[in-house]
Amino acid sequence: SGSLPTLADIWNEYSVGIGHNFSIIQLNKQWGARWKRDTRSIKSEFTRRMKIVKLIESLMKQNGWSSDCALEFL
């Protein structure tokens, strides 16, 4: 749609997938880095979004929070 994704959108894309698409977790588990291999824009966007994902995972681990709590905090 051209609009910027929210933090929740990025987390949902990573953890459960959006629409009928695979999650990033599933893509990485099934195909490793091959699913983004030849597309520079996908690699760049993936790297930026993973910084957010790692921050959410860190908050969940350190504080025992759910993803919803971590997103609310951010």
C-alpha positions as a Markdown table, in Angstrom:
| # | Residue | x | y | z |
|---|---|---|---|---|
| 1 | Ser | 0.0 | 0.0 | 0.0 |
| 2 | Gly | 3.0 | 2.3 | 0.2 |
| 3 | Ser | 2.6 | 3.1 | 3.9 |
| 4 | Leu | 5.2 | 2.5 | 6.4 |
| 5 | Pro | 4.8 | -0.7 | 8.5 |
| 6 | Thr | 4.2 | -0.4 | 12.2 |
| 7 | Leu | 6.4 | -2.2 | 14.7 |
| 8 | Ala | 3.5 | -4.7 | 15.2 |
| 9 | Asp | 3.4 | -5.2 | 11.4 |
| 10 | Ile | 7.1 | -6.0 | 11.4 |
| 11 | Trp | 6.8 | -8.4 | 14.3 |
| 12 | Asn | 3.8 | -10.2 | 12.8 |
| 13 | Glu | 5.5 | -10.5 | 9.4 |
| 14 | Tyr | 8.5 | -12.1 | 11.2 |
| 15 | Ser | 6.6 | -14.3 | 13.6 |
| 16 | Val | 3.4 | -15.4 | 12.0 |
| 17 | Gly | 3.4 | -14.0 | 8.5 |
| 18 | Ile | 1.0 | -11.6 | 6.9 |
| 19 | Gly | -2.0 | -12.6 | 4.9 |
| 20 | His | -1.4 | -16.0 | 3.4 |
| 21 | Asn | 2.4 | -15.6 | 3.3 |
| 22 | Phe | 5.0 | -17.5 | 5.2 |
| 23 | Ser | 6.5 | -15.9 | 8.3 |
| 24 | Ile | 10.2 | -14.8 | 8.1 |
| 25 | Ile | 10.9 | -17.5 | 10.7 |
| 26 | Gln | 9.4 | -20.2 | 8.3 |
| 27 | Leu | 11.3 | -18.8 | 5.3 |
| 28 | Asn | 14.6 | -18.9 | 7.1 |
| 29 | Lys | 13.9 | -22.4 | 8.5 |
| 30 | Gln | 12.9 | -23.8 | 5.1 |
| 31 | Trp | 15.3 | -21.9 | 2.7 |
| 32 | Gly | 17.9 | -20.2 | 4.8 |
| 33 | Ala | 19.3 | -17.1 | 3.1 |
| 34 | Arg | 18.3 | -18.4 | -0.4 |
| 35 | Trp | 14.8 | -16.7 | -0.3 |
| 36 | Lys | 16.4 | -13.3 | -0.3 |
| 37 | Arg | 19.6 | -14.1 | -2.2 |
| 38 | Asp | 19.5 | -12.1 | -5.4 |
| 39 | Thr | 17.5 | -9.1 | -4.4 |
| 40 | Arg | 19.5 | -6.3 | -2.8 |
| 41 | Ser | 16.3 | -4.4 | -1.7 |
| 42 | Ile | 15.0 | -7.4 | 0.2 |
| 43 | Lys | 18.3 | -8.0 | 1.9 |
| 44 | Ser | 18.5 | -4.3 | 3.0 |
| 45 | Glu | 14.9 | -4.3 | 4.3 |
| 46 | Phe | 15.4 | -7.6 | 6.1 |
| 47 | Thr | 18.5 | -6.2 | 7.9 |
| 48 | Arg | 16.7 | -3.1 | 9.0 |
| 49 | Arg | 13.7 | -5.0 | 10.2 |
| 50 | Met | 15.7 | -7.6 | 12.0 |
| 51 | Lys | 17.1 | -4.8 | 14.3 |
| 52 | Ile | 13.5 | -4.3 | 15.5 |
| 53 | Val | 12.8 | -8.0 | 15.8 |
| 54 | Lys | 16.0 | -8.5 | 17.9 |
| 55 | Leu | 15.0 | -5.6 | 20.2 |
| 56 | Ile | 11.5 | -7.1 | 20.7 |
| 57 | Glu | 13.0 | -10.5 | 21.4 |
| 58 | Ser | 15.5 | -9.0 | 23.8 |
| 59 | Leu | 12.7 | -7.2 | 25.7 |
| 60 | Met | 10.7 | -10.4 | 25.9 |
| 61 | Lys | 13.7 | -12.4 | 27.2 |
| 62 | Gln | 15.0 | -9.9 | 29.7 |
| 63 | Asn | 11.7 | -8.9 | 31.2 |
| 64 | Gly | 9.7 | -12.1 | 30.7 |
| 65 | Trp | 7.2 | -10.1 | 28.6 |
| 66 | Ser | 4.9 | -11.2 | 25.8 |
| 67 | Ser | 5.4 | -9.7 | 22.4 |
| 68 | Asp | 2.4 | -7.6 | 23.0 |
| 69 | Cys | 4.0 | -6.1 | 26.2 |
| 70 | Ala | 7.2 | -5.4 | 24.3 |
| 71 | Leu | 5.4 | -3.7 | 21.5 |
| 72 | Glu | 3.4 | -1.6 | 23.9 |
| 73 | Phe | 6.6 | -0.6 | 25.6 |
| 74 | Leu | 8.2 | 0.5 | 22.3 |
